[in-house]
């Protein structure tokens, strides 16, 4: 039986240093993977996204590796300013449920750092469908703390992972899914403060 090997099998990915400074981060995958890294069960495709390129997960020959994607440095670092006001937005599409689906898991995001790790579980998608936008609010009530504490996790997010395969299969062909238009969105107030800061810098010059 194919089970969802969520995160432990891919934690060998190098931990990036924190660089996020409350500015928006966005990837639309139109011209390439945009710095995202992934196991062999995920690949970038130039067409079929929402629109143009996207990350496609669930390649059959890699049945022992769950498809997912790790965000680049632009999405990592100190998320403290996003607590209670920011969000993660992304487009997701289930292309196929694969052979003999035995169960379905919710949309899953994980964030990990020296302060611990937390998981966001979204809705369960049990049938293939169109591209749909989902939002994960960045507040503790919407996340499960798997280790450590919320404030320490947000202070230094070293890994941000989105899982693509979410079907438990009993066959050689896994489910397939796509990821597109991932955004890490600060609150409007934070964006305004950044704009004022930049404006002040220009005036001083």
C-alpha positions as a Markdown table, in Angstrom:
| # | Residue | x | y | z |
|---|---|---|---|---|
| 1 | Unk | 0.0 | 0.0 | 0.0 |
| 2 | Unk | 1.2 | 3.4 | -0.9 |
| 3 | Unk | 1.1 | 5.7 | 2.2 |
| 4 | Unk | 1.7 | 9.4 | 2.4 |
| 5 | Unk | 5.3 | 9.8 | 3.6 |
| 6 | Unk | 4.7 | 13.4 | 4.5 |
| 7 | Unk | 7.9 | 15.1 | 5.5 |
| 8 | Unk | 10.4 | 12.9 | 7.3 |
| 9 | Unk | 11.8 | 11.3 | 4.1 |
| 10 | Unk | 12.7 | 14.7 | 2.6 |
| 11 | Unk | 14.1 | 16.6 | 5.6 |
| 12 | Unk | 17.6 | 16.1 | 4.2 |
| 13 | Unk | 17.1 | 19.2 | 2.0 |
| 14 | Unk | 19.5 | 21.9 | 3.0 |
| 15 | Unk | 18.2 | 24.4 | 5.5 |
| 16 | Unk | 18.3 | 28.0 | 4.1 |
| 17 | Unk | 19.3 | 31.0 | 6.1 |
| 18 | Unk | 16.6 | 33.4 | 7.1 |
| 19 | Unk | 16.1 | 36.3 | 4.7 |
| 20 | Unk | 12.4 | 37.1 | 4.7 |
| 21 | Unk | 11.6 | 40.6 | 5.8 |
| 22 | Unk | 7.8 | 40.8 | 5.7 |
| 23 | Unk | 7.8 | 41.7 | 1.9 |
| 24 | Unk | 5.5 | 39.7 | -0.4 |
| 25 | Unk | 7.0 | 36.5 | -1.9 |
| 26 | Unk | 5.4 | 35.0 | -5.0 |
| 27 | Unk | 6.1 | 32.2 | -7.5 |
| 28 | Unk | 4.0 | 31.6 | -10.6 |
| 29 | Unk | 6.3 | 29.0 | -12.2 |
| 30 | Unk | 5.7 | 30.4 | -15.7 |
| 31 | Unk | 9.4 | 30.3 | -16.7 |
| 32 | Unk | 10.8 | 27.6 | -14.4 |
| 33 | Unk | 10.7 | 26.2 | -10.9 |
| 34 | Unk | 11.6 | 29.7 | -9.5 |
| 35 | Unk | 14.1 | 28.2 | -7.0 |
| 36 | Unk | 11.7 | 25.7 | -5.5 |
| 37 | Unk | 13.3 | 22.3 | -4.9 |
| 38 | Unk | 11.6 | 18.9 | -4.9 |
| 39 | Unk | 12.2 | 15.1 | -4.9 |
| 40 | Unk | 12.1 | 13.2 | -8.2 |
| 41 | Unk | 8.4 | 12.6 | -7.8 |
| 42 | Unk | 7.8 | 16.3 | -8.7 |
| 43 | Unk | 8.7 | 18.2 | -11.8 |
| 44 | Unk | 8.3 | 21.6 | -13.4 |
| 45 | Unk | 6.0 | 21.7 | -16.5 |
| 46 | Unk | 5.8 | 24.7 | -18.8 |
| 47 | Unk | 2.1 | 24.3 | -19.6 |
| 48 | Unk | -1.0 | 23.1 | -17.9 |
| 49 | Unk | -0.9 | 25.5 | -14.9 |
| 50 | Unk | -3.1 | 28.3 | -13.9 |
| 51 | Unk | -2.0 | 29.7 | -16.3 |
| 52 | Unk | 1.2 | 28.5 | -18.1 |
| 53 | Unk | 3.8 | 26.7 | -16.0 |
| 54 | Unk | 3.3 | 24.8 | -12.7 |
| 55 | Unk | 4.8 | 22.2 | -10.5 |
| 56 | Unk | 3.4 | 18.7 | -11.3 |
| 57 | Unk | 3.6 | 15.9 | -8.7 |
| 58 | Unk | 3.0 | 12.2 | -8.6 |
| 59 | Unk | 5.2 | 10.7 | -11.3 |
| 60 | Unk | 4.4 | 7.0 | -11.3 |
| 61 | Unk | 7.9 | 5.6 | -11.4 |
| 62 | Unk | 8.7 | 7.2 | -8.1 |
| 63 | Unk | 6.0 | 5.5 | -6.1 |
| 64 | Unk | 8.3 | 5.4 | -3.0 |
| 65 | Unk | 8.7 | 9.2 | -2.8 |
| 66 | Unk | 5.8 | 11.5 | -2.0 |
| 67 | Unk | 5.5 | 14.5 | -4.3 |
| 68 | Unk | 5.9 | 17.9 | -2.8 |
| 69 | Unk | 7.9 | 21.1 | -3.0 |
| 70 | Unk | 10.2 | 23.1 | -0.8 |
| 71 | Unk | 10.1 | 26.9 | -1.0 |
| 72 | Unk | 13.2 | 29.0 | -1.9 |
| 73 | Unk | 14.9 | 31.5 | 0.4 |
| 74 | Unk | 12.6 | 34.4 | -0.6 |
| 75 | Unk | 9.8 | 32.7 | 1.4 |
| 76 | Unk | 11.9 | 31.8 | 4.4 |
| 77 | Unk | 13.2 | 33.6 | 7.5 |
| 78 | Unk | 11.4 | 35.7 | 10.2 |
| 79 | Unk | 7.6 | 35.4 | 9.8 |
| 80 | Unk | 6.8 | 37.1 | 13.1 |
| 81 | Unk | 5.3 | 40.2 | 11.5 |
| 82 | Unk | 2.8 | 37.9 | 9.6 |
| 83 | Unk | 1.4 | 36.3 | 12.8 |
| 84 | Unk | -2.4 | 36.9 | 12.8 |
| 85 | Unk | -2.4 | 39.1 | 9.8 |
| 86 | Unk | -0.5 | 37.3 | 6.9 |
| 87 | Unk | -1.4 | 34.3 | 4.9 |
| 88 | Unk | -0.2 | 31.7 | 2.4 |
| 89 | Unk | -2.1 | 31.5 | -0.9 |
| 90 | Unk | -1.7 | 28.9 | -3.6 |
| 91 | Unk | -3.5 | 27.2 | -6.5 |
| 92 | Unk | -3.9 | 23.4 | -6.4 |
| 93 | Unk | -5.4 | 21.0 | -8.8 |
| 94 | Unk | -6.0 | 17.2 | -8.5 |
| 95 | Unk | -5.4 | 15.7 | -11.9 |
| 96 | Unk | -6.0 | 12.1 | -11.1 |
| 97 | Unk | -6.6 | 9.9 | -8.1 |
| 98 | Unk | -4.4 | 7.1 | -9.3 |
| 99 | Unk | -5.1 | 3.4 | -9.0 |
| 100 | Unk | -7.2 | 2.0 | -6.1 |
| 101 | Unk | -7.5 | 5.0 | -3.8 |
| 102 | Unk | -7.9 | 3.8 | -0.2 |
| 103 | Unk | -8.2 | 7.2 | 1.5 |
| 104 | Unk | -7.6 | 10.9 | 1.1 |
| 105 | Unk | -5.5 | 13.3 | 3.1 |
| 106 | Unk | -6.1 | 17.1 | 3.6 |
| 107 | Unk | -4.1 | 19.7 | 1.8 |
| 108 | Unk | -0.9 | 20.0 | 3.8 |
| 109 | Unk | 1.7 | 22.7 | 4.5 |
| 110 | Unk | 4.6 | 22.3 | 6.9 |
| 111 | Unk | 6.9 | 25.0 | 8.3 |
| 112 | Unk | 10.0 | 24.0 | 10.2 |
| 113 | Unk | 12.8 | 25.8 | 11.9 |
| 114 | Unk | 15.1 | 25.7 | 15.0 |
| 115 | Unk | 12.0 | 26.6 | 17.1 |
| 116 | Unk | 10.0 | 23.5 | 16.1 |
| 117 | Unk | 7.6 | 22.6 | 13.3 |
| 118 | Unk | 3.9 | 23.2 | 12.6 |
| 119 | Unk | 1.4 | 21.8 | 10.1 |
| 120 | Unk | -1.6 | 23.4 | 8.3 |
| 121 | Unk | -4.3 | 21.0 | 7.2 |
| 122 | Unk | -6.8 | 22.3 | 4.6 |
| 123 | Unk | -9.8 | 20.7 | 3.0 |
| 124 | Unk | -9.9 | 17.1 | 1.7 |
| 125 | Unk | -10.1 | 16.9 | -2.0 |
| 126 | Unk | -11.5 | 13.5 | -3.0 |
| 127 | Unk | -12.1 | 14.0 | -6.7 |
| 128 | Unk | -10.1 | 15.5 | -9.6 |
| 129 | Unk | -11.2 | 19.0 | -10.5 |
| 130 | Unk | -10.2 | 22.5 | -11.7 |
| 131 | Unk | -7.5 | 24.8 | -10.4 |
| 132 | Unk | -8.7 | 26.2 | -7.1 |
| 133 | Unk | -7.1 | 28.9 | -4.9 |
| 134 | Unk | -6.7 | 28.0 | -1.2 |
| 135 | Unk | -5.5 | 30.2 | 1.7 |
| 136 | Unk | -3.8 | 29.2 | 4.9 |
| 137 | Unk | -4.0 | 32.0 | 7.5 |
| 138 | Unk | -0.8 | 32.5 | 9.5 |
| 139 | Unk | -2.2 | 32.3 | 13.0 |
| 140 | Unk | -1.8 | 29.6 | 15.6 |
| 141 | Unk | -5.5 | 28.6 | 15.7 |
| 142 | Unk | -5.2 | 27.2 | 12.1 |
| 143 | Unk | -2.0 | 25.2 | 12.6 |
| 144 | Unk | -1.0 | 22.1 | 14.6 |
| 145 | Unk | 2.2 | 22.5 | 16.6 |
| 146 | Unk | 4.1 | 19.3 | 16.1 |
| 147 | Unk | 7.1 | 20.4 | 18.1 |
| 148 | Unk | 8.3 | 23.6 | 19.9 |
| 149 | Unk | 6.1 | 26.7 | 20.1 |
| 150 | Unk | 4.4 | 28.9 | 17.6 |
| 151 | Unk | 6.3 | 32.1 | 18.2 |
| 152 | Unk | 9.7 | 30.4 | 18.0 |
| 153 | Unk | 8.7 | 28.6 | 14.8 |
| 154 | Unk | 7.7 | 31.9 | 13.1 |
| 155 | Unk | 10.8 | 33.7 | 14.3 |
| 156 | Unk | 13.0 | 31.6 | 11.9 |
| 157 | Unk | 11.2 | 29.5 | 9.3 |
| 158 | Unk | 13.9 | 27.5 | 7.6 |
| 159 | Unk | 11.7 | 25.1 | 5.6 |
| 160 | Unk | 8.3 | 25.7 | 4.0 |
| 161 | Unk | 6.9 | 22.6 | 2.3 |
| 162 | Unk | 3.7 | 22.0 | 0.4 |
| 163 | Unk | 2.6 | 18.4 | -0.3 |
| 164 | Unk | 1.1 | 17.5 | -3.6 |
| 165 | Unk | 0.2 | 13.8 | -3.4 |
| 166 | Unk | -2.7 | 13.4 | -0.9 |
| 167 | Unk | -4.2 | 10.0 | -1.9 |
| 168 | Unk | -3.4 | 6.7 | -0.2 |
| 169 | Unk | -3.1 | 4.3 | -3.1 |
| 170 | Unk | -2.9 | 0.5 | -3.3 |
| 171 | Unk | -1.5 | 0.3 | -6.8 |
| 172 | Unk | 1.6 | 1.1 | -8.8 |
| 173 | Unk | 0.3 | 4.4 | -10.2 |
| 174 | Unk | 0.1 | 7.3 | -7.7 |
| 175 | Unk | -2.3 | 10.2 | -7.8 |
| 176 | Unk | -1.2 | 13.3 | -9.7 |
| 177 | Unk | -1.6 | 17.0 | -8.7 |
| 178 | Unk | -0.4 | 20.5 | -9.5 |
| 179 | Unk | 0.8 | 23.5 | -7.6 |
| 180 | Unk | 0.8 | 27.1 | -8.9 |
| 181 | Unk | 0.8 | 30.8 | -7.9 |
| 182 | Unk | 2.2 | 30.5 | -4.4 |
| 183 | Unk | 2.2 | 33.7 | -2.4 |
| 184 | Unk | 3.3 | 34.6 | 1.1 |
| 185 | Unk | 1.2 | 37.7 | 1.8 |
| 186 | Unk | 1.9 | 40.3 | 4.6 |
| 187 | Unk | -1.0 | 42.4 | 5.9 |
| 188 | Unk | -1.8 | 45.6 | 4.1 |
| 189 | Unk | -0.5 | 47.5 | 7.1 |
| 190 | Unk | 2.9 | 45.8 | 6.9 |
| 191 | Unk | 3.1 | 46.6 | 3.2 |
| 192 | Unk | 2.3 | 50.2 | 4.0 |
| 193 | Unk | 5.1 | 50.5 | 6.5 |
| 194 | Unk | 7.5 | 49.0 | 4.0 |
| 195 | Unk | 6.5 | 51.6 | 1.4 |
| 196 | Unk | 6.9 | 54.4 | 3.9 |
| 197 | Unk | 10.4 | 53.1 | 4.8 |
| 198 | Unk | 11.4 | 53.0 | 1.2 |
| 199 | Unk | 10.0 | 56.5 | 0.6 |
| 200 | Unk | 11.9 | 57.8 | 3.6 |
| 201 | Unk | 15.1 | 56.3 | 2.2 |
| 202 | Unk | 14.6 | 58.0 | -1.1 |
| 203 | Unk | 14.1 | 61.4 | 0.6 |
| 204 | Unk | 17.2 | 61.1 | 2.7 |
| 205 | Unk | 19.2 | 60.4 | -0.4 |
